[in-house]
Amino acid sequence: FGGGLMGLGDSQWVDFNGDGVIDENDRVAMGYSTYYPLYNYSLGGGFSFRNFDFDFLFQGVSHFSKVVIDAYSWPLHRLTNHIFEYQMDAWTPDNRNAFFPAYHFDANRTHNNISDGATRSTNMFDASYIRLKSIGLTYTLPKGWVNEMSLEKMSVYLRGNNIFTWAPNYPLADPEGSDGSNGRLVYGYYPLLRRFSLGIQISF
């Protein structure tokens, strides 16, 4: 894989089969599927108390991997991108147990010290997550009040969507985010929006 001279802080391939040669025979499976999570789950519920109704929905996945490349995997990719916060953990003489290799570039200023497109441990992340997908609170006005306004029913509701996402092993904002690049994240994606709505439901 790749070639050229190795320097301090460069990423290194592991000779998994022990034959003394680094080649295609040293490829091993990592992580889980990058297309579909092995497990999908959800938990929803709610309750009513007097004139109040409350509901919620959690959803999540587990055993799911996400491959990120280009600027998401290689800091200062082609010298045109910024550095993400999670990429600050790069090798230096004072930080030898870093997650990312040292920051330096090849002759074409392309991929830092990574000149091939292979998937490696530094660009595959566990994309398992739990998300509070929705939560809602509804208050139904007393029947006497509504009748005085010649209405059958009136409710006021507050609803939120995509309230928070817990993905402890995924460094980017949305573990579901994808640009359709064969299960990888290459060019970026529109972020998932947190949304709140306040409304009134009226029945005549």
N, C-alpha and C positions, 0 to 999 in steps of 0.2 A: 504494500500500500504506500503510495506516495514515494518520496525519495529525498535526496539531498542530505546535507549535513545536519546533525542534531546539535542543539545548543541547550544551555541551561534553561530549565523551565519549559522545554518543548513537551508536547504530548508524545506518548510512547505506546506502541502496540505491544500486546502481550502474546508471547509464543505459547498458545494454549495447548497445542498438541505436542510440544516439547521436541520437535524435530530440528530445532536450530535455525529454522527458516521462517520468516514472517511472510505469509502469503494467504491466498484465499482459504486455505484449509484451517486457518486460525479464526475464522468467523464463528461466533457463537450466538445463540439466542439471548436477547436481553429484553427485560420488561414483558409487556403484554401486547395485545393487538393495538395497532394505532388507528384502526378503522372503527371498531365497535367495542364498547366495554363488555367485559365478561358478565358483570352484574349491573342491573338497573333496579332501583327501588324508589319507593315513595311512601310518605306517611302523611295522611291528612286527617283532619278532625274538626270538631267545633262543638259549641254548646250554646244554649239559650238560657237567659236569666231575665225574667220579667220582660221588659221591652227591648232587651239587648240580645243580639246574635253575634257570635264570634266564630270565625273559621280560619284555618291555616292549612298550608300544604308545603311539606318538605319533599325535595327530590334529590337524588344523588346517583352516582355510579362508582364502581370500584373495579380494580384490576383492568386499568386502562392506561395506555402510554401515549404520550404526545411527543413527536419529533419536531424540533424547531431548528431551522437552518438560517443561513445568511445572517442578517444583523441580529437575529434573536439568539444565535449560537456563537457568533464570532464578533466580539466587540470591535468597534470601528471598522466594520466590514467595508472594504474598498475605500476606506478613509472618508466615507460620505455619511456615516450614521453616528448617532450619539451612543453613549454607553448606558445600558440599563443598570439599575441599582444592583440587581443580582449578579451582574457581571463584574462587579468590583472585586470579587474574591479571586484575583488572578495571582499567578506565581510571581513572587519577588524573592530576593535573597532573605528577606525577613518574614516571608509568608510561604513557606515551602510545602505546607499541606493544603494549598489552595485548590479550589474546585476547577478553575480554568487554567490553561497554560499561560506562559508569559506573553505579554503584549509585544510582539514585533512582527514584521511583515516580510513576505517573500519579495522577489525582484519585481513582481507585477502588482505589489501592494494589494493583494486580494484577500486572503483568508488568514490573516495573522501568520502563524506558523503551521497552518493546516491547509494543504494544497489539494485535497481530494474531497469528494462529496460523500464519503462513507458515514454511516450512522455510528456514533461513538457515545461513550458514557456521559460526555459533557453536553450532548444535545438531545438526550432522551429523558423525559421527566414523567413522573407518576402524576397523571391527570385525574386521579380520584377526587371527588368533591361531594360536599353536601350543601344544598342551597335552600334557603327559605324562599320558595318560589312565590308564594302569595300569602297575604294575611288581610283579614277584613273585619271590620266592626260596623254593625248596623243598629241603629236605634229607630224603633217604630213608635210614632207618636200615639198617645192614648186615643182610644176610639172616640171619646167625647170631644176632644179637641178637633179631630178630623171631621166629625159630623157637623160641627158648627161651620166649617168651611165648605160644606156640601160635597165632601170627598169621601171615598170609600176607605182609602188607606194612604198614609204618607210615611215614608222612611227616609232617614238621612244616613248615608254610609261613607265610610272612609276605607279605602283599599290601597294596599301597596303590593308591588310586584318586584321580584328580584331584589329582595331586601338586603341579603348578604350571602356571600359564598365562602365556604370554608374549604380551602384546597391547600393544605399545609406543605405539600411537596411540589407544588407547581408555582413557578415564580412570576408568571404573567397574570394579567387581570382576570381572564375568563378561560377556564380549562376546556370549555366547549368551543371556544373561538377557533375558526378555521377559514382559510382562504381557498379551500377545495384542492389543495396541492397533494393529492394522494395520501391524505391523512397527516400531512406535515403542515407546519406553519411557516410560510416563507415570506409573503408580502404584507402580512398584517391583516387586520379585520376590524370591522366597526364594533366598538365595545358594547357589551350588554348594558342596557340602561336600567337604572333604578327608577321606578315610576310610582307616583302617588296620585290618587284621584279622590276627589270629594264630590259627592253628588246627592241628588234627591230623587226618590222614586215616588210617583204619585199614581194612584188608581182612582178613576172616577166611578 
